[in-house]
Amino acid sequence: MVKNSGFVIYTAPGRYEGLRIGICAGKSLGNAVKRNRLKRQIREIIRQLKKECVNRDMVIIARKGILDKDFSYMKQSLEVLVSRALAQ
């Protein structure tokens, strides 16, 4: 498990080829429109990082502090967390 102010990531070695992702955005983050937008943005960031994450299972949990940040901050934050998670 790795975390920062915006995200928590749980990882495990995957039993299947490729990357499996679970994204959790709870009701405390806002209404359905805000949660779905956040999940779409996370999926796009992970799609760009997919080459690094082979044979892994990941669960990404969004924290409330990420809502007021812009996309570039989210991308940088997730890149750092994913690299830390893969190093474990």
Secondary structure by P-SEA (a helix, b strand, c coil): ccccccbbbbbcccccccbbbbbbbccccccaaaaaaaaaaaaaaaaaaccccccbbbbbbbccccccccaaaaaaaaaaaaaaaaac
